[in-house]
């Protein structure tokens, strides 16, 4: 019962933060410039780090039974390292999601002033779907420990697909979510302000904003198939898995507006994500034979990501001078 209270309190805090975000600080449709996006990104990162302090004391002192009900967290320090490592993994894997979202907005010709609202509701849906997937994943891991090997193999396959998959253009006519919507509901080709539904020729129809929202939700589920097994390579504690996921997703919206104008400069980050997935996948497969500590894993992950960023900056700079 006490553990349930911990979950309820966390969800309530997140709902309050989201309400303040959309209902107070970002009310209405407006363009989020790079400076504002940077400030919001810094704020969400700061809140995540502050929450990690709470995580330390919660597991160190067994608040609301969090430590007692954990399968693999031994201390407050252990909880902090696993939360932070999970947060870094989820945030970095979200980069690929950002590129897809940018492509979707460009395809549907959605102006900047409407993008913030779409991303907000997209994140709300992502929180629900990821919560369900994490609950299912945790249950499977607790009942069948060998499922971690399956997750590890899945990450390696995902890395290979990411490496050789290429950058395909979005085609609405071939997208599963778009096909489903058009099959069961009329779809307008025109926007109606920031509305998800409109009246066209006396018939209620979905606007392109609703279509792109559904596409974002389905693509997030696809990305979660990679990212959630990845964090199980760090911890199987459902509270840490979920909360690190949540804070990574909350920072995704503002991070999108920061990176949207710099995506070409980070074109080599894709290879860092491939190596990251390979590393975590292999780590999960050899965990019982060659255990890798969380501090070492965190160091390797940071080096992998920094290498991609530095390579993108240096190589892009060199090519621009030719």
Residue, then its C-alpha position, 0 to 999 in steps of 0.5 A: x500500500x505504501x509503495x502505491x502511495x509513492x507512485x500516486x505522489x509521483x504521478x500527481x507531481x508530474x501532472x502539476x508540472x505539466x499543468x503549469x507548463x501548458x496552462x500557465x507558462x505556455x498558454x495558447x499557441x505561440x512560437x518557442x524560440x531557441x532561447x526559451x527552449x534552452x531555458x525550458x530544457x535546462x529547467x527540466x534537466x534541473x528538475x530531473x537532477x533534483x528528483x534524483x536527490x529525492x531518489x537517494x534519500x527515498x531508497x537510502x531511508x526506505x521511504x514508502x517501502x521503495x527499497x524494501x520492494x526493490x529487486x536490485x537496488x542496494x542503497x541510495x547511491x546505487x539508486x542515484x546511479x541507476x536513475x541517472x544512467x537510465x535518464x541519460x540512456x532514455x534522453x539520448x535514444x530520444x534524439x532519434x525520435x526528435x529527428x522523426x518528429x521534425x520530419x513529420x512536422x515538415x511533411x504536414x507543414x505544421x507551423x512552429x506555433x502549433x508544434x508545442x501543443x501537439x508535442x504536449x499531448x503527444x507526451x501525455x500519451x507517451x507517458x501512459x503507453x510507456x507506463x503500461x509497457x514498463x509494467x508489462x516488461x517488469x512483470x516479465x523480467x521478475x517472472x522470467x529472468x531469461x527475458x533479459x537475454x531476449x531484450x539484449x538480442x532485441x537491442x542488437x537487432x535494433x542497432x543493426x537496423x538503425x545502422x543499415x536502415x537509412x533515412x526514409x522519407x515519411x509517406x502518409x499513404x503508407x503509414x499505419x496510423x494514418x491508414x487507420x484514421x482515414x478508414x474510420x474517420x474523415x480527415x481534412x487536408x486543412x488546419x483549423x487553427x490549433x484544433x484537432x477536429x473541425x467541421x468540413x461541409x457539415x461533417x466533423x473531421x480530423x485535422x492534420x494536427x490530430x493525424x500527426x499526433x497519432x503518428x507521433x504516438x505510434x512512432x513513440x511506441x516503436x521507439x519505446x520497444x528499443x529504449x525500455x529494454x535498454x534501461x532494463x539493462x541498467x535496473x529492473x526496479x519499475x519505479x526507477x525505470x518509469x521515473x527516469x523514462x518520464x523525466x526523459x520524455x518531459x525534456x523531449x519537447x523543449x529539447x526538440x525546439x533546441x535541436x530542430x534547427x541544428x539537426x544537420x550538425x549532429x548527423x553523426x549522432x546516429x552512429x553513437x546511438x547504434x554503438x550505445x544500443x550495441x553496448x547495452x545489448x551485449x552488456x545484458x547478454x554477458x551480465x552473468x559472465x562479465x558483470x559491468x558496474x553501473x559507474x563503468x556503464x555510465x562512463x562508457x555511455x557518456x563517452x559514446x554520446x560525446x564522441x558522436x557530438x564531437x565528431x558531428x561538430x568537427x566533421x561538419x565544420x571541416x566539410x563546410x570549409x571545402 
